[in-house]
Amino acid sequence: MDPSRPELVDDETSEPLSGRDLRPIVLLALADHFTCTKLRGDLIERGRDAACVISAAAAIILSAPSMLARASVFVVEDSLTPQDRNALHWIRALDPRRAIVVIASGAEPVDDDAQLWDGVLTRPVDPGELCDVVGALGDRAAAPASAGRGTMRRTPPGFELRVGFPWPMVRCTRCSATRHCEVPRDAVEQGIVMAALVTFGLAHAHD
């Protein structure tokens, strides 16, 4: 470990963030709080860790680094705001192993949106079906980056993106602004880098 880079610690407990529980977690970004809480409880009862967030964009920008590092599946609704949809595209670009499941409002097919969805469920959501889908997709984030969909990166139009050597960076080709990050040393720092790059992408979103 680079001695010039101090280890990250929790502001309240002063415990190292790298020692946090990094078991995979499902992030539920649903507008109805009651539905979100119920599905979270159903997933926990079935042995899946889960948390409710106010939106897909907030799940990335506002979540604690340790939670974002653990996020293996994002569950969203098809009534996404442009910012939420853009944030999910950035998740796909940065780490395609993280799965995205959409809950459709009806029987009509959901616009696949350039293969953004890994799973589609329709209301009313059956907890058992949701758990099965999450279970089938949830281990992908823990797989090597070279496995499966991990090699399929789609950088949002108007940006140049690098996630590996020599350091992560993103550049807006419209205004030439750039954001550079230090190479993450562990999963928590990877969550910090992901949030920083997504925040940059959202701030420079192209119409």
C-alpha positions as CSV (number, residue, x, y, z in Angstrom):
1,M,0.0,0.0,0.0
2,D,1.3,3.4,-0.9
3,P,2.3,5.1,2.4
4,S,1.6,8.5,0.9
5,R,-2.1,7.6,0.6
6,P,-3.6,7.2,4.1
7,E,-6.2,4.5,4.6
8,L,-9.8,5.7,4.4
9,V,-11.7,5.7,7.7
10,D,-15.3,6.1,8.7
11,D,-15.9,9.7,9.9
12,E,-18.0,8.5,12.9
13,T,-16.3,5.3,14.1
14,S,-12.7,5.9,12.7
15,E,-12.7,2.3,11.5
16,P,-11.0,1.5,8.2
17,L,-13.5,1.4,5.4
18,S,-11.5,-1.4,3.7
19,G,-12.6,-3.6,6.6
20,R,-16.3,-3.1,6.0
21,D,-18.7,-5.9,5.1
22,L,-18.6,-6.1,1.4
23,R,-21.2,-8.7,0.8
24,P,-23.2,-8.0,-2.4
25,I,-26.3,-5.8,-1.9
26,V,-29.4,-5.1,-4.0
27,L,-30.2,-1.4,-4.3
28,L,-34.0,-0.8,-4.9
29,A,-34.8,2.5,-6.5
30,L,-38.6,2.6,-6.4
31,A,-40.9,5.6,-6.1
32,D,-43.3,4.0,-3.7
33,H,-41.7,3.7,-0.3
34,F,-44.1,1.0,0.9
35,T,-43.4,-1.2,-2.1
36,C,-39.7,-0.7,-1.8
37,T,-39.6,-1.5,1.9
38,K,-41.7,-4.6,1.4
39,L,-39.5,-6.0,-1.4
40,R,-36.4,-5.2,0.7
41,G,-37.9,-7.2,3.5
42,D,-38.7,-10.1,1.2
43,L,-35.2,-10.1,-0.2
44,I,-33.7,-10.1,3.3
45,E,-35.9,-12.9,4.4
46,R,-34.6,-14.9,1.5
47,G,-31.0,-14.2,2.4
48,R,-30.3,-11.3,0.1
49,D,-29.0,-8.0,1.6
50,A,-30.9,-5.0,0.2
51,A,-31.4,-1.3,0.7
52,C,-33.9,1.3,-0.6
53,V,-32.7,4.5,-2.3
54,I,-34.7,7.4,-3.6
55,S,-33.5,7.1,-7.2
56,A,-31.0,5.4,-9.5
57,A,-28.9,8.5,-9.7
58,A,-29.0,9.0,-5.9
59,A,-27.9,5.4,-5.4
60,I,-24.7,6.2,-7.2
61,I,-24.0,9.8,-6.1
62,L,-25.3,9.8,-2.5
63,S,-24.6,6.2,-1.3
64,A,-21.7,5.5,1.1
65,P,-18.7,4.2,-0.8
66,S,-18.9,0.9,0.9
67,M,-22.6,0.5,-0.1
68,L,-21.8,1.4,-3.7
69,A,-18.9,-1.0,-3.7
70,R,-21.3,-3.8,-2.7
71,A,-24.0,-3.0,-5.2
72,S,-24.4,-6.0,-7.4
73,V,-27.9,-5.4,-8.7
74,F,-29.9,-2.2,-9.2
75,V,-33.7,-2.6,-9.3
76,V,-35.5,0.3,-11.0
77,E,-38.8,1.2,-12.5
78,D,-39.5,1.9,-16.2
79,S,-40.6,5.5,-15.4
80,L,-37.0,6.7,-15.1
81,T,-36.1,10.3,-15.3
82,P,-33.5,11.3,-17.9
83,Q,-30.9,11.7,-15.1
84,D,-31.6,8.2,-13.7
85,R,-31.4,6.6,-17.1
86,N,-28.1,8.5,-17.8
87,A,-26.7,7.3,-14.5
88,L,-27.5,3.7,-15.3
89,H,-25.8,4.1,-18.7
90,W,-22.7,5.2,-16.8
91,I,-22.9,2.2,-14.5
92,R,-23.0,0.0,-17.5
93,A,-20.0,1.8,-19.0
94,L,-17.9,1.7,-15.8
95,D,-18.7,-1.9,-14.7
96,P,-21.0,-3.9,-16.9
97,R,-21.0,-6.8,-14.4
98,R,-23.4,-4.9,-12.2
99,A,-26.9,-6.0,-13.2
100,I,-29.9,-3.7,-13.8
101,V,-33.4,-5.1,-13.4
102,V,-36.4,-3.0,-14.4
103,I,-40.0,-3.3,-13.1
104,A,-42.4,-2.6,-15.9
105,S,-45.7,-0.9,-15.3
106,G,-47.7,-3.2,-17.5
107,A,-47.7,-6.1,-19.9
108,E,-46.3,-4.0,-22.8
109,P,-42.7,-4.7,-23.6
110,V,-40.2,-2.3,-22.0
111,D,-37.9,-0.4,-24.4
112,D,-34.6,-2.3,-24.0
113,D,-32.7,1.0,-24.4
114,A,-29.6,-0.4,-26.0
115,Q,-29.5,-3.5,-23.8
116,L,-29.6,-1.6,-20.6
117,W,-31.8,-4.1,-18.8
118,D,-30.5,-7.5,-17.6
119,G,-33.9,-8.5,-16.4
120,V,-37.5,-7.4,-16.8
121,L,-40.3,-8.0,-14.2
122,T,-43.9,-6.8,-14.4
123,R,-46.2,-5.5,-11.6
124,P,-47.3,-6.9,-9.3
125,V,-43.8,-8.1,-8.5
126,D,-43.7,-11.6,-7.1
127,P,-41.0,-11.6,-4.3
128,G,-39.9,-15.2,-5.2
129,E,-39.4,-14.2,-8.8
130,L,-37.5,-11.1,-7.9
131,C,-35.3,-13.2,-5.6
132,D,-34.7,-15.7,-8.3
133,V,-33.7,-13.0,-10.8
134,V,-31.4,-11.3,-8.2
135,G,-29.8,-14.6,-7.4
136,A,-29.1,-15.4,-11.0
137,L,-27.5,-11.9,-11.6
138,G,-26.1,-11.0,-8.3
139,D,-22.8,-12.9,-8.5
140,R,-21.7,-11.2,-11.7
141,A,-20.2,-8.2,-9.9
142,A,-17.9,-10.5,-8.0
143,A,-16.7,-12.2,-11.2
144,P,-13.3,-11.2,-12.8
145,A,-13.6,-8.2,-15.0
146,S,-12.7,-10.3,-18.0
147,A,-15.7,-12.6,-17.5
148,G,-18.8,-12.5,-19.6
149,R,-20.4,-9.1,-20.0
150,G,-17.5,-7.4,-18.1
151,T,-15.7,-6.9,-21.4
152,M,-18.6,-5.0,-23.0
153,R,-18.2,-1.3,-22.2
154,R,-20.3,1.3,-23.9
155,T,-19.0,4.8,-23.2
156,P,-21.9,7.4,-23.3
157,P,-21.7,9.5,-26.5
158,G,-19.6,12.7,-26.1
159,F,-17.2,11.3,-23.6
160,E,-13.8,9.6,-23.5
161,L,-13.5,7.1,-20.6
162,R,-10.7,5.1,-19.1
163,V,-11.2,2.8,-16.1
164,G,-7.8,1.1,-16.0
165,F,-4.1,1.9,-16.4
166,P,-2.5,4.3,-15.8
167,W,-5.5,5.8,-13.8
168,P,-9.2,6.2,-14.2
169,M,-10.3,9.3,-16.1
170,V,-13.2,10.8,-18.0
171,R,-13.2,13.6,-20.6
172,C,-16.1,15.6,-22.0
173,T,-15.4,16.0,-25.7
174,R,-17.7,19.0,-25.9
175,C,-16.0,21.3,-23.4
176,S,-12.7,19.3,-22.9
177,A,-13.2,19.2,-19.1
178,T,-11.6,16.2,-17.5
179,R,-11.7,14.3,-14.2
180,H,-8.9,12.1,-13.1
181,C,-8.9,9.7,-10.1
182,E,-6.2,7.7,-8.4
183,V,-6.1,4.0,-9.0
184,P,-8.5,2.4,-6.5
185,R,-6.7,0.0,-4.0
186,D,-9.8,-1.9,-2.9
187,A,-13.6,-2.2,-3.5
188,V,-14.4,0.8,-1.3
189,E,-12.1,3.1,-3.3
190,Q,-13.6,1.7,-6.5
191,G,-17.0,2.8,-5.2
192,I,-15.6,6.3,-4.6
193,V,-14.1,6.4,-8.1
194,M,-17.3,5.2,-9.7
195,A,-19.3,7.9,-7.9
196,A,-16.9,10.6,-9.0
197,L,-16.9,9.6,-12.7
198,V,-20.7,9.2,-12.8
199,T,-21.1,12.6,-11.1
200,F,-18.9,14.2,-13.7
201,G,-20.9,12.5,-16.5
202,L,-24.2,13.7,-15.1
203,A,-22.9,17.3,-14.7
204,H,-21.7,17.3,-18.4
205,A,-24.7,15.4,-19.8
206,H,-25.3,16.1,-23.5
207,D,-28.7,16.9,-24.7
